[in-house]
Amino acid sequence: MAAPKKGRRAPTGQGHPGRTLILVLIVMAGLIGGMFYAGTLTPRLGIDLAGGTSFTLQAENMPGKPNAINETNMKTASGIMERRVNGLGVSEAEVQTQGTDHIVVNIPRGTDAKQARQQVGTTAQLGFRPVLTTTAGTKAPEPKPSPSKGANGKGKGGDQAKGTQQHASSSPTPGAKPTTQGRAVTDSLKKAPSGQPSPSGPAKPTTPAIPPAPGGDQIPPALQKQLNALDCSTKKALAVAGEKAAAANPSSPVVACKDDGSQKYVLGPVGVEGTDVKDAKAVFDSQQGQGWIVQMDFTSDGGKKFADVTGKLATKAQPQNQFAIVLDGAVVSDPRVSERLNGGNATISGGFTQQSAEDLGNMLSYGALPLSFKIVDETSVTAALGGEQLHAGLLAGAIGLALVIVYLVAYYRGLALVALASLGVSAILTYAIMTLLGPAIGFALNLPAVCGAIVAIGITADSFIVYFERIRDEIREGRTLRPAVERGWPRARRTILVSDFVSFLAAAVLFIVTVGKVKGFAFTLGLTTVLDVVVVFLFTKPLMTMLAKRKFFANGHPWSGLDPKRLGAKPPLRRRRSAPTQTKEA
């Protein structure tokens, strides 16, 4: 006689449910500890709940484009502004067109107002202009954090453009001194193309009376006079200089200030426009030790223009081997060029911090607008109305939760404890994750997001009900609790996964196709749907496996919610499905 075949191993969670529960508790403790470590114990609130700042911008025609203010360009401008101020898309800043020539930008409280104003106020014109000459500004540069070390570990970084197709980068000169972002002459730039050695270290600014390097472009007397008269000493002076430079014809030379007022420039005509930049991003270069760098990708036409410009600049001596990245008439970076850069991409390196690299990459990516804008109004937004709505929404959510609890206790009795414990775990995980996502990716909790969290209560409770009903069906068929828990799980699991997948898909589509506050609802709904799967699989199921061994539930106590008589099971109860005995001759 052959021995009866051993049953298959029980589904996941039956063997060691206690370990799974401990893992969930460790994760919860880690998230809560992360909240205390980050010093953030409450979620970041959106503008409708916490107030914030509202900017109204008026569109203006750019030089040479008298009819640029139209519906298409306004939509393009608002889309670019939204990407700039929202970053990852969940910080709940609002960008909306108003009328034919205004854009309203709402920034939630908690965002740096000065940085936000810069984001929305410097989005008009971006261009790459060759540097004809430069001199020290009338304002000393403000102290900045020390630039990161160069590849040799000694020199400071410098703004230098190089093709990304090159595998190795030159080491900065050890004696280089930084400017705003740091600057260093690389080994490849120690000699000018003419064969004459150029100074090692940073280029000393040329005074207006000194002509440019031999073989370079001569500065017309009119521009020289403008350079002498250019004032970069105060914020007001910088604003005036920026407005004049931004209003200049792109095909004409112009004088401009460094954005911090430390240098003055005479710049040639725009060689590459901001619209020719396809993408730019900050990247940490760990392979060549350059620290934070900015990688640029150009369009097809932009790549050809950039190759032509860098080819011409590479043959000139400093400072005329530099090109200035000009945003709204101010120079934000002035990297040097040592060779013609083909391939439609380039890298700017040199002493960037993570923030400065991200800011420059953001400006290059989203700085080119088809229109010019000026801020005509800036007001603070109170959260009084949003606070009242939040109070009403939370009250409605509390009433709904109380009704769910009453229903669970009345219908499922002891099983209601499992449902409530699972809801509690889901709530803790949701709260902790939303709190940590505030400083991490700029997530802001607004009223629609709160609605998404309230809706998620029903989705999570539905998952528990599906599982409980599968267990009760197994008991009705005459099985005891432990086999019922394990046999009901595969069937319930499929139903839960299909239901949650549909909810997550709806949230994902809503997040992609909508803008503004609705994104908060979609994001919260998607997050809580994913957490529902995690909680049911890693908490509810293992907890039921453990409770099935307790007499209160295993014996079908009337208050357990699993009473066989109450469920209509017919005795005698079967502990497992009986299999016909088969005999085989050896």
Residue pairs with C-beta under 8 A, 6 or more apart in sequence:
1 583
1 584
2 582
2 583
2 584
2 586
4 579
4 581
9 15
10 486
11 486
11 489
11 490
13 20
13 489
13 537
13 541
13 542
13 545
14 486
14 545
17 541
17 542
17 543
17 545
17 546
18 542
18 546
20 538
20 539
20 542
21 538
21 539
21 542
21 543
21 546
23 538
24 425
24 535
24 538
24 539
27 429
28 425
28 428
28 429
28 432
31 428
31 429
31 432
31 433
31 436
32 428
32 432
34 432
34 436
35 41
35 432
35 435
35 436
38 436
38 439
40 435
40 436
40 438
40 439
41 435
42 435
43 431
43 434
43 435
43 438
43 443
43 444
43 445
44 50
44 108
44 110
44 435
44 438
44 439
44 442
44 443
44 444
44 445
45 108
45 109
45 110
45 383
45 444
45 445
45 446
46 92
46 108
46 386
46 444
46 445
46 446
46 447
46 449
46 517
46 520
47 92
47 93
47 94
47 106
47 107
47 108
47 109
47 381
47 383
47 386
47 444
47 446
48 383
48 385
48 386
48 389
48 446
48 447
48 517
49 383
49 386
49 387
49 390
49 445
49 446
49 447
50 108
50 109
50 110
50 383
50 386
51 108
51 109
51 380
51 381
51 382
51 383
51 386
52 106
52 107
52 108
52 109
52 110
52 111
52 380
52 381
53 106
53 107
53 109
53 111
53 113
53 116
53 117
53 378
53 379
53 380
53 381
54 104
54 105
54 106
54 107
54 377
54 378
54 379
54 380
54 381
55 104
55 105
55 106
55 107
55 116
55 117
55 120
55 121
55 375
55 377
55 378
56 98
56 102
56 103
56 104
56 105
56 375
56 376
56 377
56 378
57 102
57 103
57 104
57 105
57 120
57 121
57 373
57 374
57 375
57 376
58 101
58 102
58 373
58 374
58 376
59 69
59 73
59 74
59 77
59 101
59 102
59 103
59 371
59 372
59 373
60 69
60 371
60 372
60 373
60 374
61 67
61 68
61 69
61 371
61 372
62 68
62 124
62 125
62 370
62 371
62 372
63 247
63 248
63 249
63 250
64 249
64 250
68 370
68 371
69 100
69 101
69 371
71 100
73 370
73 371
74 97
74 100
74 101
74 103
74 371
75 97
76 369
76 370
77 103
77 123
77 369
77 370
77 371
77 373
78 95
78 96
78 97
78 103
80 123
80 366
80 368
80 369
81 95
81 103
81 105
81 120
81 123
81 366
81 369
82 93
82 95
82 515
83 89
83 365
83 366
84 119
84 120
84 123
84 362
84 366
85 91
85 93
85 95
85 105
85 107
85 116
85 119
85 120
86 92
86 93
86 95
86 442
87 441
87 442
88 441
88 442
89 519
90 437
90 441
90 442
90 443
90 444
90 519
90 520
90 523
91 108
91 111
91 441
91 442
91 443
91 444
92 108
92 443
92 444
92 446
92 516
92 517
92 519
92 520
93 105
93 106
93 107
93 108
93 111
93 116
94 104
94 105
94 106
94 516
94 517
95 103
95 104
95 105
95 106
96 103
96 104
96 516
97 103
97 104
98 104
102 376
103 373
105 120
106 381
107 113
107 116
107 120
108 444
109 383
110 438
110 444
111 442
117 375
117 378
119 362
120 373
120 375
121 373
121 374
121 375
122 327
122 328
122 330
122 363
122 367
123 328
123 366
123 367
123 369
123 373
124 246
124 328
124 369
124 371
124 372
124 373
125 246
125 274
125 326
125 327
125 328
125 329
125 368
125 369
125 372
126 273
126 274
126 277
126 325
126 326
126 327
126 363
126 364
126 367
126 368
127 250
127 270
127 271
127 272
127 273
127 274
127 325
127 326
128 270
128 271
128 272
128 273
128 306
128 309
128 323
128 324
128 325
128 326
129 254
129 267
129 268
129 269
129 270
129 271
129 323
129 324
129 326
130 267
130 268
130 271
130 309
130 312
130 313
130 320
130 322
130 323
130 324
131 265
131 266
131 267
131 268
131 319
131 320
131 322
131 323
131 324
131 334
132 212
132 216
132 217
132 219
132 223
132 253
132 265
132 266
132 267
132 268
132 320
133 206
133 212
133 219
133 227
133 265
133 266
133 319
133 320
134 203
134 205
134 206
134 263
134 264
134 265
134 266
134 319
134 322
134 334
135 205
135 206
135 207
135 208
135 227
135 263
135 264
136 205
136 262
136 263
136 264
137 232
137 233
137 257
137 258
137 261
137 262
137 263
137 264
138 231
138 232
138 233
138 261
138 264
139 232
139 233
139 234
139 260
139 261
139 262
140 262
141 179
141 180
141 260
141 261
141 262
142 260
144 178
144 180
144 181
145 353
146 156
146 178
147 156
147 157
147 178
147 181
147 182
147 350
147 351
147 352
147 353
148 157
148 182
148 290
148 291
148 292
148 351
148 352
148 353
149 155
149 156
149 157
149 289
149 291
150 156
150 157
150 158
150 171
150 172
150 176
150 184
150 289
150 290
150 350
151 169
151 170
151 171
151 172
151 288
151 289
151 290
152 171
152 172
152 174
153 289
154 172
154 174
155 171
155 172
155 173
155 174
155 175
155 176
155 184
156 172
156 176
156 177
156 178
156 182
156 183
156 184
156 350
156 351
157 172
157 178
157 181
157 182
157 183
157 184
157 290
157 291
157 349
157 350
157 351
157 352
158 172
158 176
158 178
158 181
158 182
158 183
158 184
158 185
158 186
158 202
158 336
158 349
158 350
158 351
159 181
159 182
159 183
159 333
159 334
159 335
159 336
159 348
159 349
159 350
159 351
160 184
160 186
160 189
160 335
160 336
160 338
160 348
160 349
160 350
161 310
161 323
161 335
161 336
161 337
161 341
161 346
161 347
161 348
162 169
162 338
162 339
162 341
162 346
162 347
162 349
163 339
163 341
163 342
163 343
163 345
163 346
163 347
164 295
164 343
164 345
164 346
164 347
165 342
165 343
165 345
168 288
169 186
169 288
169 290
169 349
170 186
170 187
170 188
170 189
171 186
171 187
172 184
172 185
172 186
172 350
173 184
173 185
173 186
173 187
173 190
173 200
173 201
175 200
175 201
176 182
176 183
176 184
176 185
176 201
176 202
177 183
177 201
177 202
178 202
178 351
179 202
179 262
179 263
180 258
180 260
180 262
181 333
181 350
181 351
181 352
181 356
182 350
182 351
182 352
183 202
183 203
183 350
183 351
184 201
184 202
184 350
185 198
185 199
185 200
185 201
185 202
185 203
185 336
186 338
188 338
188 339
189 198
189 318
189 321
189 336
189 338
190 197
190 198
190 200
191 197
191 198
192 198
192 213
192 317
192 318
193 314
193 315
193 316
193 317
194 214
194 215
194 317
196 317
198 317
198 318
199 318
203 318
203 319
205 263
205 319
206 212
206 319
208 224
208 227
208 228
211 218
211 219
212 218
212 219
212 319
212 320
213 316
213 317
213 318
213 320
214 317
215 316
215 317
216 316
216 317
216 320
217 268
217 320
219 227
219 266
220 253
223 253
223 255
223 266
224 266
226 255
226 266
227 255
227 264
227 266
230 241
230 255
230 257
230 264
231 237
231 240
231 241
232 238
232 241
232 257
232 258
232 261
232 262
232 263
232 264
233 261
234 261
237 257
237 261
238 257
238 259
238 261
238 330
241 255
241 256
241 257
241 329
241 330
242 256
242 257
242 328
242 329
242 330
243 329
244 329
245 254
245 255
245 256
245 257
245 326
245 329
245 330
246 328
246 329
246 372
247 329
248 254
248 329
250 269
250 270
250 273
251 269
251 270
252 269
253 266
253 267
253 268
253 269
254 266
254 267
254 329
255 264
255 265
255 266
255 267
256 264
256 265
256 267
256 324
256 326
256 329
256 330
256 331
257 263
257 264
257 265
257 330
257 331
258 264
258 265
258 330
258 331
258 334
259 327
259 330
259 331
259 332
263 331
263 334
265 324
265 331
265 334
267 324
267 326
267 331
270 326
271 305
271 306
271 308
271 309
271 323
272 298
272 302
272 305
272 306
272 309
273 302
273 368
274 327
274 364
274 367
274 368
275 299
275 302
275 368
275 370
276 298
276 299
276 301
276 302
276 305
276 306
277 296
277 297
277 298
277 299
277 302
277 364
277 365
277 368
278 297
278 298
278 299
278 302
279 296
279 297
279 365
280 294
280 295
280 296
280 297
280 360
280 361
280 362
280 364
280 365
281 294
281 295
281 361
281 365
282 292
282 293
282 294
282 352
282 354
282 357
282 358
282 360
282 361
283 292
283 293
283 294
283 295
283 357
284 291
284 292
284 293
284 354
285 291
285 292
285 293
285 349
290 349
290 350
291 349
291 351
291 352
292 352
292 353
292 354
292 356
292 357
293 347
293 348
293 349
293 352
293 357
294 347
294 348
294 349
294 352
294 357
294 360
294 361
294 364
295 345
295 346
295 347
295 361
296 345
296 346
296 347
296 348
296 364
297 344
297 345
298 305
298 306
298 344
298 345
298 346
299 344
300 344
302 344
303 342
303 343
303 344
303 345
306 341
306 344
306 346
307 340
307 341
307 342
309 323
310 323
310 337
310 339
310 340
310 341
310 346
311 340
313 320
313 321
313 322
313 323
313 337
314 321
314 337
314 338
314 339
314 340
318 336
321 336
321 337
321 338
322 334
322 335
322 336
322 337
323 334
323 335
323 337
324 331
324 333
324 334
325 331
325 332
325 333
325 334
325 335
325 360
325 363
325 364
326 332
327 363
327 367
332 360
332 363
333 348
333 360
335 348
335 350
348 360
352 360
386 446
386 447
389 447
390 447
390 450
393 447
393 450
393 451
393 454
394 450
396 454
397 450
397 453
397 454
397 457
400 454
400 457
400 458
401 457
404 457
404 458
404 461
405 416
405 420
408 415
408 416
408 419
408 420
408 461
409 416
411 561
412 419
412 468
412 561
413 558
413 559
413 560
413 561
414 552
414 553
414 557
414 559
414 560
414 561
414 562
415 468
415 560
415 561
415 562
416 561
418 464
418 540
418 543
418 544
418 547
419 461
419 464
419 468
421 539
421 543
422 460
422 464
422 535
422 536
422 539
422 540
422 543
423 457
423 460
423 461
425 535
425 539
426 456
426 460
426 528
426 531
426 532
426 535
429 531
429 534
429 535
430 453
430 456
430 527
430 528
430 531
433 527
433 531
434 443
434 445
434 449
434 524
434 527
437 443
438 444
438 445
443 523
444 520
445 520
445 524
446 517
446 520
447 517
448 517
448 518
448 520
448 521
448 524
449 520
449 521
449 523
449 524
450 524
451 521
452 507
452 520
452 521
452 522
452 523
452 524
452 525
452 528
453 524
453 528
455 525
456 524
456 525
456 528
456 529
456 532
459 499
459 500
459 503
459 528
459 529
459 532
460 528
460 532
460 535
460 536
462 499
463 496
463 499
463 500
463 532
463 536
463 540
464 536
464 540
466 492
466 495
466 496
466 499
467 488
467 489
467 492
467 496
467 536
467 540
467 541
467 544
468 561
469 492
470 488
470 489
470 491
470 492
471 481
471 484
471 485
471 488
471 492
471 544
471 562
472 484
472 562
472 567
473 488
474 483
474 484
474 487
474 488
475 481
475 484
475 556
475 562
475 564
475 567
475 569
476 567
476 568
476 569
477 569
478 569
478 570
478 571
478 572
478 573
478 574
479 487
479 573
479 574
479 575
479 576
479 577
480 554
480 573
480 574
480 575
481 548
481 553
481 554
481 556
481 562
482 548
482 549
482 554
482 575
483 575
483 576
483 577
484 548
485 544
485 545
485 548
486 545
489 541
493 537
496 532
496 533
496 536
497 533
500 529
500 530
500 532
500 533
503 525
503 529
504 526
504 529
504 530
506 525
507 522
507 523
507 525
507 526
507 529
508 522
508 526
510 518
510 521
510 522
510 525
511 519
511 522
511 523
511 526
514 522
547 553
548 554
551 557
552 560
553 560
553 562
556 562
556 563
556 564
556 565
557 563
558 566
564 571
564 573
